[in-house]
Every structure is written in structure tokens, then in C-alpha cells.
Amino acid sequence: MPLKFLYVFPGLMPPPGDPSNAEMYHVGGDITVDVLLPTWDAKADSLRASLGENCFPTYKVNEKLTYHLFLAGRYKLLSFRQKAAIFWFHVGQGLRVGREKRVDCVMGYSTGLAGVAAWVLSVLLRTKFILRLPNVPENAYRFNAFGGNAYHYSARVSVKTRIARVVSDLLLRFLVLRCDRLHLMYPNQLQKYPRLQEVPAAVIHSFTAMSRIPQGGKSDGSVLLMGAPWFLKGADLLIRAFRKIESEFPDTKVQLLGHFPDEHLIREMIGDSRQIEILKARPNLQALQILADCSIYALCSRTDAAPRVVLEAMAAGKPVIGSRVGGVPYYNRDGETGLIFESENIDELAEKLRLLLNSPELRARLGQNGQRIARAQYNEAEWGRKMKELIELTVLGRISEAEKEPSARATS
């Protein structure tokens, strides 16, 4: 039975030039997907330059996938006007899509405005509602409240922090209790919310274009961390841990790859070390090659649900050192594909680094295990199969593999 699926995504990004790098391109079965996508562009010409002359406001990839684009760059980044305009676009364009052909299911990304817009559309279109939870719910306010200013995050519990947490929790409870099914990123994602654990759920990993990840890099002896914001990714933790042991490994370099607006703060932490390098952000394919050439990937996050970079590092055959937060231990299996340390424990992180740097055999074993698991279980086809089953189960009530996935009631 043909199904029409509407995905409400907050952006801000354009569709990838290569459609196979887009997650919804891989949804299997007889399902057509419409994506509501705000982009960072201020003018349509910049989109046309990369996607073709007829890409705006509707970019039709093929008969099964269509993007509906909105130029959010016309407004000041993260301003109230921009957020209001995006919300209005999501609801208005969603209703127009629904008038053209019945929508069988709508999914919202996160418990922010995209999730609220998806719920509004599900009510107005009288259709099923799936809610995707892309973060650690009890920590969502730490990122949402500070946004780009997460670099300056302080442990001090301010009035703003308390308000952000209350609003975040209210939105989470409101939307979860009104959705037909949850898309979780890891099994125990709602362990802090017992009442919400009764909502039907399926676990689906972060989409990763495994076919684009290089294999057989040169393993140059470096330790790599990439991503932003740097505070939440724990770049400072890696710097402090490595500085404890760097004299033992004079030929080892730590590389920090990403966009760091507060680079001077990181350089102050690095001090006089000549073994820690800051690499500027670069296109994805170049970043993946750097990943393929490192020897160890370090994910020191203070909060993370299902970081795609863990799967990318595993697929590249790299052992991963990851913090015990969110879904990281679920994907990076301690002692099998990598090592786990308690979040923000500098001494334990330093010891894990020392253990891997001293043992090429251990690095090789963990890397080989991770590569085998990632490419078999977390590839594009597996993601598309699980998403198809999630949609069918929500709309048609069919029993499929999605129902057999660990649910919100599972424990780690």
C-alpha cells in the first residue's frame, strides 16, 4: 500500500548535492517522502548553483523524495523572527502538501519548534505522529538554551538555566504523550522519565553514509576529536587528559577538528604544548579522510545521544574512546569496539589514552571489530529498512522488525 510521509526538519542546511547522502533517500518500500527544510541561504541563487535551476522552492529528487525549501537566511540567526518564520513555514507548507495528497504520517525532529509544528500538522491533517528524539532528553536544555553560546556554558545553575530546563521538560512530556510512536536513538533514552517509557518506541541509529567513509587509512599515530560546540564535545577534557601523559608519547599528536569561535580559550588550555593541533573545519569528505588516517578517535562529550561520528570512526576501522553519556556506550561497546570512561573524569580518560597508545594490537582488534559491526549493522540499507518498518508499523499497525528493536523500556 503506497504511503505518504511528511518530515518536519529544523535545518538550517540545504539538501546534499548527492542525494544518496540524504537519509530520507534510503527509505524503502512504497513510501513517498516530503521534507520541510529551512536552509541557511538568504537567496535562492545560492541553492540553484548547487542543486540546479529548478530546485526552489520545491526540489524534487525523484518520484519518492521531495524537499520543500525555505530561505531562513533572510532573518538574523536564532532571532525570534527567524524562529517564528520557520514555524510558520513548517505549518503552512505542511498543510499545502496535505491538501495535494493525503499525508499518512508526519514526523517531527526533536521536542523543539519542529516537533511542535509536526504535532500541529498531525492534528490539522488528522494523521499519525512520530516524534524523533535526537538528544539526551534530560540534558537537552543545556544545548538548546545556550545554542552557539554553549562554548561559554557554566555549571552554575542560573535562573535562565532553571527556566530552560522546565520548558524543555514540559515540551518533552507534552509531545511524547501525544505522539503515536517514538523514534529513539538508543534503548534507555527515557530512563529518567518513567511515565514516558510506556509510549511505543523503536530504536534507529543515526543515519551514516557508510559507503563514503574511506577504509585503509594510514594510521598516523594521532588522536582525533572533531565536532562542535567544543565544550559539549569535551575538547577541553581531551586537552587536559593528554597533557598529563604527553611526555610519555613524544611522537603522538592530538588533533582538534572543527569550527571553534572561541579558539583563544582552547589555545590557552593547550599552552606551550607542541603536540596538540587545531585544524580548521573543512568539507565532509576531507574530514572523513583525516578520520581514516588517525589512530584513535576520542569522543569526550558531556552529553550526546547517538553521535554519527562514532559510527563513522568505527566504519573507518578506528578504536573509539567514548564518555559514558547518552547512547555512546550503546554504540561504542566497551572492550569490543573501543573503551569507555566516566564523563569528565580526566584521570580515567588519560589512562584509556595511555592504554591504547601503548598497544597497537589492542587498537587493531578494537578497530577491526568496530568496522565489521558498523558496516554490517549501521549502513544506509539498514537505516532505510528500519525507517520503512517504523512508518508502516505506525500507520498500518503491522508487526515488523521495528517492533523487535529495543524499546524505551529496555535498559543498558
C-alpha positions as CSV (number, residue, x, y, z in Angstrom):
1,M,0.0,0.0,0.0
2,P,1.5,3.4,-1.0
3,L,2.1,5.7,2.0
4,K,2.9,9.4,2.1
5,F,5.3,10.5,4.8
6,L,6.0,14.2,5.9
7,Y,9.2,15.0,7.7
8,V,9.5,18.3,9.6
9,F,13.2,19.2,10.0
10,P,14.5,22.3,11.7
11,G,17.5,22.8,9.4
12,L,19.4,25.0,8.8
13,M,21.1,23.4,5.9
14,P,20.5,22.7,2.2
15,P,19.8,19.2,0.8
16,P,23.1,17.4,-0.1
17,G,24.2,17.7,-3.7
18,D,24.5,13.9,-3.8
19,P,21.0,12.6,-2.9
20,S,22.4,9.3,-1.6
21,N,23.9,11.3,1.3
22,A,20.4,12.2,2.5
23,E,18.8,9.9,5.0
24,M,15.3,10.0,3.5
25,Y,16.6,9.0,0.1
26,H,17.1,5.5,1.6
27,V,13.6,4.9,3.0
28,G,12.5,1.6,1.5
29,G,9.2,0.3,0.3
30,D,6.3,2.1,-1.5
31,I,6.7,5.3,0.6
32,T,7.0,8.8,-0.8
33,V,8.7,11.4,1.5
34,D,8.2,15.2,1.6
35,V,10.8,17.0,3.7
36,L,10.1,20.5,5.0
37,L,13.6,22.1,5.2
38,P,14.7,25.6,6.2
39,T,18.1,26.4,4.8
40,W,20.7,29.0,5.8
41,D,20.6,30.7,2.4
42,A,19.3,34.2,2.1
43,K,18.8,34.0,-1.7
44,A,17.6,31.2,-4.0
45,D,20.5,31.7,-6.4
46,S,22.9,30.0,-3.9
47,L,20.7,26.9,-3.9
48,R,20.4,26.9,-7.7
49,A,24.2,27.0,-8.0
50,S,24.5,23.7,-6.2
51,L,21.2,21.9,-6.8
52,G,20.1,23.1,-10.3
53,E,17.9,25.8,-11.8
54,N,14.5,24.3,-10.7
55,C,15.3,23.5,-7.1
56,F,13.4,26.3,-5.4
57,P,11.0,26.4,-3.6
58,T,10.5,22.7,-4.4
59,Y,13.4,20.4,-5.0
60,K,12.2,17.1,-6.5
61,V,15.0,14.5,-6.2
62,N,12.9,11.7,-7.7
63,E,9.4,10.3,-7.6
64,K,9.8,9.3,-3.9
65,L,11.6,12.2,-2.4
66,T,10.8,15.9,-2.5
67,Y,12.2,18.8,-0.5
68,H,10.2,22.0,0.3
69,L,12.8,24.7,0.9
70,F,12.6,27.9,3.0
71,L,15.2,30.7,2.9
72,A,15.8,31.2,6.6
73,G,19.0,33.1,6.0
74,R,16.8,36.2,5.3
75,Y,16.5,36.6,9.0
76,K,19.0,37.1,11.8
77,L,20.3,33.8,13.0
78,L,18.4,32.4,16.0
79,S,16.3,35.5,16.3
80,F,12.7,35.4,17.3
81,R,11.7,36.5,13.8
82,Q,13.6,33.6,12.2
83,K,12.2,31.0,14.6
84,A,8.6,32.4,14.0
85,A,9.1,32.4,10.2
86,I,10.4,28.8,10.2
87,F,7.5,27.6,12.4
88,W,5.0,29.4,10.0
89,F,6.7,27.8,7.0
90,H,6.5,24.3,8.6
91,V,2.8,24.5,9.3
92,G,1.8,26.4,6.2
93,Q,3.8,24.3,3.7
94,G,2.8,21.1,5.6
95,L,-0.9,22.0,5.1
96,R,-0.3,22.7,1.4
97,V,1.4,19.3,1.0
98,G,-1.5,17.6,2.8
99,R,-4.1,19.3,0.6
100,E,-2.4,18.0,-2.6
101,K,-2.5,14.4,-1.3
102,R,-3.4,12.8,2.0
103,V,-0.4,12.5,4.4
104,D,-0.4,9.2,6.2
105,C,2.2,10.1,8.8
106,V,4.2,13.2,9.9
107,M,7.5,13.1,11.9
108,G,9.0,15.9,13.8
109,Y,12.7,16.3,14.6
110,S,13.2,16.9,18.4
111,T,11.0,18.5,21.0
112,G,11.7,22.0,19.8
113,L,9.7,24.0,17.3
114,A,10.0,21.4,14.6
115,G,8.4,18.8,16.9
116,V,5.6,21.2,17.9
117,A,4.9,22.1,14.2
118,A,4.8,18.3,13.4
119,W,2.2,17.8,16.2
120,V,0.1,20.7,15.0
121,L,0.2,19.3,11.5
122,S,-0.8,15.8,12.7
123,V,-3.9,17.4,14.4
124,L,-4.9,19.5,11.4
125,L,-4.3,16.8,8.9
126,R,-5.7,14.1,11.1
127,T,-2.8,11.8,10.7
128,K,-0.3,9.8,12.7
129,F,2.6,11.5,14.5
130,I,6.1,10.2,15.1
131,L,8.5,12.1,17.3
132,R,12.2,11.7,16.9
133,L,14.4,12.3,20.0
134,P,17.9,13.2,18.7
135,N,19.4,14.2,22.1
136,V,19.7,13.1,25.7
137,P,16.3,14.4,27.0
138,E,17.3,15.4,30.5
139,N,20.3,17.4,29.0
140,A,18.5,18.9,26.0
141,Y,18.2,22.3,27.7
142,R,22.0,22.5,28.1
143,F,22.3,22.8,24.3
144,N,19.0,24.5,23.4
145,A,19.3,27.3,26.0
146,F,22.8,28.3,25.0
147,G,22.9,27.4,21.3
148,G,26.1,28.9,19.8
149,N,27.0,30.2,23.3
150,A,27.4,26.7,24.6
151,Y,31.1,27.4,24.4
152,H,30.6,29.6,27.5
153,Y,28.5,27.1,29.4
154,S,28.9,27.3,33.1
155,A,28.0,24.7,35.7
156,R,26.4,27.5,37.7
157,V,22.6,27.0,37.9
158,S,21.3,30.4,36.8
159,V,17.7,31.5,36.6
160,K,17.9,31.2,32.8
161,T,19.1,27.6,33.2
162,R,16.3,26.7,35.5
163,I,13.7,28.2,33.1
164,A,15.3,26.4,30.2
165,R,15.1,23.0,31.9
166,V,11.5,23.5,32.9
167,V,10.4,24.5,29.4
168,S,12.4,21.6,27.9
169,D,10.8,19.0,30.2
170,L,7.3,20.4,29.6
171,L,7.8,20.2,25.8
172,L,9.2,16.7,26.1
173,R,6.3,15.4,28.2
174,F,3.7,17.2,26.1
175,L,4.9,15.9,22.7
176,V,5.8,12.4,23.8
177,L,2.4,11.8,25.3
178,R,0.7,12.9,22.1
179,C,2.7,11.0,19.6
180,D,1.8,7.6,18.2
181,R,5.3,6.3,18.2
182,L,8.8,7.4,19.2
183,H,12.0,7.2,17.2
184,L,14.7,6.8,19.8
185,M,18.4,6.8,19.2
186,Y,19.3,4.4,22.0
187,P,17.3,2.0,24.2
188,N,17.3,3.7,27.6
189,Q,16.9,7.2,26.3
190,L,13.9,7.9,28.5
191,Q,15.1,6.2,31.7
192,K,14.8,9.5,33.6
193,Y,11.1,9.7,32.6
194,P,9.2,6.6,33.8
195,R,5.8,7.7,32.7
196,L,7.0,8.3,29.1
197,Q,8.5,4.8,28.8
198,E,5.1,3.3,28.1
199,V,4.9,5.1,24.7
200,P,5.6,2.7,21.8
201,A,9.1,3.2,20.5
202,A,11.7,1.9,18.1
203,V,15.4,2.4,18.2
204,I,17.1,3.6,15.0
205,H,20.7,4.7,14.8
206,S,21.9,8.0,13.3
207,F,22.0,7.9,9.5
208,T,25.5,7.4,8.3
209,A,26.6,7.2,4.6
210,M,28.9,4.3,5.2
211,S,29.7,3.9,1.5
212,R,31.5,7.3,1.6
213,I,33.8,6.5,4.5
214,P,37.4,5.7,3.5
215,Q,38.9,2.4,4.6
216,G,42.6,1.5,5.0
217,G,43.8,4.9,6.2
218,K,47.5,5.3,7.1
219,S,47.0,5.4,10.9
220,D,49.5,8.2,11.5
221,G,49.6,7.8,15.3
222,S,47.3,10.8,16.1
223,V,44.3,11.1,18.4
224,L,41.4,12.9,16.7
225,L,38.4,14.8,18.1
226,M,36.1,16.6,15.7
227,G,32.8,18.5,16.0
228,A,31.3,21.4,17.8
229,P,30.4,23.1,20.1
230,W,33.7,22.3,21.7
231,F,32.6,22.5,25.3
232,L,29.8,19.9,24.9
233,K,32.2,17.7,22.8
234,G,34.7,17.9,25.6
235,A,37.7,19.2,23.7
236,D,38.9,20.8,26.9
237,L,38.8,17.4,28.6
238,L,40.9,15.8,25.9
239,I,43.5,18.6,26.1
240,R,43.8,18.3,29.9
241,A,43.9,14.4,29.8
242,F,46.6,14.3,27.1
243,R,48.7,16.9,28.8
244,K,49.0,14.5,31.7
245,I,50.7,11.9,29.5
246,E,52.1,13.7,26.5
247,S,55.7,13.4,27.8
248,E,55.3,9.6,27.5
249,F,54.3,9.8,23.9
250,P,56.5,12.5,22.2
251,D,55.6,11.3,18.7
252,T,51.8,11.4,19.3
253,K,49.7,14.4,18.2
254,V,46.2,15.3,19.3
255,Q,44.1,17.0,16.5
256,L,41.0,19.1,17.2
257,L,39.0,19.5,14.0
258,G,36.0,21.9,13.8
259,H,34.7,25.4,13.9
260,F,35.8,26.9,17.2
261,P,34.6,30.6,17.6
262,D,36.4,30.8,20.9
263,E,39.7,29.4,19.7
264,H,41.7,31.6,22.1
265,L,40.2,29.7,25.0
266,I,41.3,26.4,23.6
267,R,44.8,27.8,22.9
268,E,45.1,28.9,26.5
269,M,44.4,25.4,27.6
270,I,47.0,24.0,25.1
271,G,49.6,26.3,26.5
272,D,53.1,25.5,25.3
273,S,52.3,22.0,24.1
274,R,53.6,21.3,20.5
275,Q,51.7,18.1,20.3
276,I,48.1,19.5,20.2
277,E,46.9,20.9,16.9
278,I,43.8,22.9,16.0
279,L,42.5,22.0,12.4
280,K,40.1,24.3,10.7
281,A,36.7,23.0,9.7
282,R,36.6,21.6,6.2
283,P,34.3,19.8,3.7
284,N,32.9,16.4,4.9
285,L,35.0,14.2,2.5
286,Q,38.2,15.9,3.6
287,A,37.2,15.5,7.3
288,L,36.5,11.8,6.7
289,Q,39.9,11.3,5.2
290,I,41.5,12.8,8.3
291,L,39.4,10.4,10.3
292,A,40.6,7.5,8.2
293,D,44.2,8.5,8.8
294,C,44.1,8.9,12.6
295,S,44.9,6.0,15.0
296,I,42.4,6.7,17.8
297,Y,39.1,8.6,17.8
298,A,38.3,10.4,21.1
299,L,34.7,11.4,21.9
300,C,34.7,13.2,25.2
301,S,31.2,14.6,25.1
302,R,29.4,15.9,28.2
303,T,26.1,15.0,26.5
304,D,25.4,13.0,23.3
305,A,22.6,10.7,22.2
306,A,23.9,8.8,19.2
307,P,26.8,10.7,17.7
308,R,27.2,9.8,14.0
309,V,31.0,10.3,14.3
310,V,31.2,7.2,16.5
311,L,29.8,5.1,13.7
312,E,32.0,6.9,11.1
313,A,35.1,6.2,13.2
314,M,34.1,2.5,13.7
315,A,33.5,2.2,9.9
316,A,36.9,3.6,9.2
317,G,38.4,0.9,11.5
318,K,39.4,3.2,14.4
319,P,39.1,2.3,18.1
320,V,36.9,4.8,19.9
321,I,37.4,6.2,23.4
322,G,34.0,7.5,24.4
323,S,32.4,9.0,27.5
324,R,29.7,7.2,29.4
325,V,26.8,9.5,28.4
326,G,23.6,9.0,26.4
327,G,23.8,6.4,23.7
328,V,27.6,6.4,23.4
329,P,28.2,3.2,25.4
330,Y,25.3,1.5,23.4
331,Y,27.2,2.0,20.1
332,N,30.8,2.0,21.2
333,R,30.9,-1.3,23.1
334,D,33.4,-1.2,25.9
335,G,36.3,-3.6,25.3
336,E,34.8,-4.7,21.9
337,T,34.9,-1.7,19.6
338,G,36.5,0.8,22.0
339,L,36.9,2.0,25.5
340,I,34.5,3.9,27.8
341,F,35.4,6.4,30.6
342,E,33.2,8.3,33.0
343,S,32.3,11.7,31.6
344,E,34.6,14.5,32.8
345,N,36.9,12.1,34.6
346,I,40.2,13.5,33.3
347,D,42.4,10.8,35.0
348,E,40.4,7.9,33.6
349,L,40.4,9.4,30.1
350,A,44.2,9.8,30.4
351,E,44.5,6.2,31.4
352,K,42.4,5.0,28.5
353,L,44.6,7.0,26.1
354,R,47.7,5.6,27.6
355,L,46.3,2.0,27.3
356,L,45.6,2.4,23.6
357,L,48.7,4.3,22.7
358,N,50.8,1.6,24.3
359,S,49.1,-1.3,22.5
360,P,49.0,-1.4,18.7
361,E,47.5,-4.9,19.0
362,L,44.5,-3.7,21.1
363,R,44.0,-0.7,18.7
364,A,43.9,-3.1,15.8
365,R,41.5,-5.6,17.4
366,L,39.0,-2.9,18.5
367,G,39.2,-1.2,15.2
368,Q,38.5,-4.3,13.2
369,N,35.6,-5.2,15.4
370,G,34.1,-1.8,15.1
371,Q,34.5,-1.8,11.3
372,R,32.8,-5.1,11.0
373,I,29.9,-4.1,13.2
374,A,29.4,-0.6,11.8
375,R,29.4,-1.6,8.1
376,A,27.0,-4.6,8.7
377,Q,24.5,-3.1,11.2
378,Y,24.6,0.7,10.6
379,N,24.8,1.1,6.8
380,E,22.4,3.0,4.6
381,A,20.2,0.0,3.7
382,E,19.7,-1.0,7.3
383,W,18.7,2.6,8.2
384,G,16.2,2.7,5.3
385,R,14.8,-0.7,6.3
386,K,14.2,0.3,9.9
387,M,12.7,3.6,8.9
388,K,10.3,1.9,6.5
389,E,9.2,-0.5,9.2
390,L,8.7,2.3,11.7
391,I,6.4,4.2,9.3
392,E,4.5,1.0,8.4
393,L,4.1,0.0,12.0
394,T,2.8,3.4,13.0
395,V,0.4,3.8,10.1
396,L,-0.7,0.2,9.4
397,G,-0.1,-1.5,12.7
398,R,2.0,-4.2,11.1
399,I,4.4,-6.3,13.1
400,S,7.8,-5.8,11.7
401,E,11.5,-5.8,12.7
402,A,11.0,-2.3,14.1
403,E,8.7,-3.7,16.8
404,K,11.5,-6.1,17.8
405,E,14.0,-3.3,18.3
406,P,14.9,-2.4,21.9
407,S,12.2,-0.1,23.2
408,A,12.1,2.7,25.6
409,R,11.5,0.1,28.3
410,A,14.9,-1.5,27.7
411,T,17.9,-0.9,29.9
412,S,21.5,-0.7,29.1
